[in-house]
Each structure stands twice: as C-alpha cells, then as structure tokens.
Amino acid sequence: MIGASHLLQNDGGLSQKKQELVNVVLRSSETLLELINNVLDLSRLDADAIELEREPLDLRDVVGSSVEPLRFQAQEKGLAFNLLVENDLPAWIKGDSARLLQVVLNLVGNAVKSTNSGEVSVIVDTALERICTKISDIGIGIPTKAQASLFEPYVQASKTLP
C-alpha cells in the first residue's frame, strides 16, 4: 500500500483533492506500519529489551504526521480538530521519533474515539525548559481510579471504547 501510494503521489495527473487523499492514504499506511511495530515493541517491553533512540528529529513534522490521519477521523465525526505548535519550539530535538509518534497517535486517537461532539486539541509548546504536548477533548473522561494505571502495559481506561 505504501509503494502504490508513492507511485500515485508522483503521478502529475491527479487533482488537488485526489492528491490530498493519496497523501492521507500514504500517511495512514505508514501509521498502520507503526502500529504493527508497536505490537512488536510490546513483546520487547515484556522482555525488557527496548531501547529509546536519541536521534535528531523535527518535532513539528513528527507530531503533524502522527495526527493528520486522526484529523480526518475527527472531521468525519463532526468534531473540530486543532493542532497548535508554538513558534518558539526548537526546529530539531534529539529523541525517538517512532516512540513519540506512538504516544501521540495513541493519546490523540483515544481523544477522537471518546469525543462525540465538540473538539479535540493538540498543543505542543515549551514550558520550564521542557517540551510539552497537551491533548484535550470533551469526551467521556477517565475515572480517577483508572488514571493511576494509564501508563501500565495493556491498560484501557474505558471498557466501552472499541
């Protein structure tokens, strides 16, 4: 799917709208590949064999590409979708782009799934010499008792979500 999308992407005969859709298919395919890699990462986590990378990455690009497929899901549900990346953010940072994409994709995906009306917002800014990513929605929320276990492996706060 990724290869075919690249071929279509380079086809000069597509309308602007079709080119945008091909770009969404390409990014969604790449995201699906990342999700498959996530499953492999879970097995590495269980074996304590996962290592975080420290490579230069373009934070705007990683966050933007991770949320783009979710923007369309939000729009299909009639939700407003806001992505704000502050101007004072460094152009490049060192980190693990795959893990960052994984975390943002999962958190924003859950926000879109749990929100039936209103908006989902993703804000990336700097605060106290750190880079912060804030994700907010008007969804069902997470019960206080479930919040403590959110960062445990294999945890889903709401049993009613797919």
N, C-alpha and C positions, 0 to 999 in steps of 0.2 A: 504494500500500500504506500509506503514511504517513497519507494522508487518511482511508482506510477505518478504520485503527486508531484515529484520533482520534474518529471517529464512534462506534465500538464502545466506546471508553474513556468516552464521555459517556453511554452507554446505562445507565440506572439498573437495568435488569433482569438484569444479569449476576451470577452467583455470585462470591464472593471468588476462588475458584480460576480461573474464567474471566477475571476482571478482571486477575489477575496474569499470565495467559498473553497477554492483549491488550497489557499493558504490555511484556512481553518482545518480542512481535512489533513493537511500535512502536519500542522501543529498538534492536532488531536491524535494522529497516528504516532507522532513522537512521544506524546504524553502517555499513550497506551503502552508503548515500549517501556517507558519509565515505570509505569505501574507493574509491568511484568518483572522488571528489575527489582522493584520494591519487594515482591514476593521472595525473590532470591535473597535480598538483603535480610528479610526476616529470618531466614534459615541461618544466615551468617551471624545475626544478632544472637540467636539461640546458642550458637557455637562460640560466642564471644570472639568472632573473627572479623568484625567490621572495623574499618579504619576510615577516618574522615580525611578528605583531601584538603590541601592548602594551596590552591592554585588561583591565579588571577581570574576574576570573573566580573562581568558587567552586571551589577545588581539590577539596574533598570531592565535590562534585557531578560534576565532570569525570571524576575517577578512578572514582567509583562507577558512573556511567552507562557508562563505557567497559568496565568489567569485568563488568557484570551479565549480558550475553549469554554470556560465557565461563564464568560460574559454572554455568550450566545445562549447558554442554558438559562441564565437569569432572564435574558430578554424574552425567551420563549415562555417563561412563567409570568411575564408581565412585570418583572422586578426592575428597578433602577439599579445599575451597576456602576460603581465609582471606583476608579483607580487613581490615586494621587501619590506621585513620587516627588518628594520635596526637591527643590533645585539645589540645596546645599549638600545633597548626598554626594559622597565621593564617586567619581566615574568608575573606578575599579577598586575592588577589595580582594583580599585573599580569603578563600573559603571553599566549600564543597558545593558546587552548583547543583549537582544531582540531588543532594540531601535537602538543600534549600528549596528546590523545585518540588520535591516530595512533600515537604512540610506545608508549603504554601498551597499546593494543589489539594492536599487533604483537608486543610482547615477551611479554605475558601469553598471547596466542593461541599463540605458539610454545611457551611453557611447558606449556600444556594439551596441545598436539599431541604433544609429546615425552615426556610423562609417562604411563606405563601403569599405575602404581599409586602409592599414597601421597597426596601433597598438592601443591598449588600455593598459594603465599602471596604476597600483595601487601601491602607495608608502606609507608606514607607517614609520614615524621616529619621533624623538624628536627635538623640536626647542623651544628655550626660555622657558624651563621647562614645555612645553606642548607636548602632543602627537598630531601629525598632520597626517591626511590621505589625500593624494593628488591623485586625479584621473584625468588622462589626456587622450584625444583621438584626432583623426584627423577627427572628424565628422563635421556636418553642423554648429555647434556652436549655441550659444544662442544670439539673438539680444539684444543689450544694453538695450532697453526699457523693455524687458521681464525679465532681470536679477534681477531687484528690487523686482519682485513678486515671485521669485522662492521658497521662504520659506513660502508662503501663502498656506493655505489648498486648495486642489483641483486644483492646477495650473499645466498646461503643457505648456512649453515654445513654442513648435512647434506643430502646429495643423496637420502637415503632418506625424508625427510619429504615429504608431499604439498604 
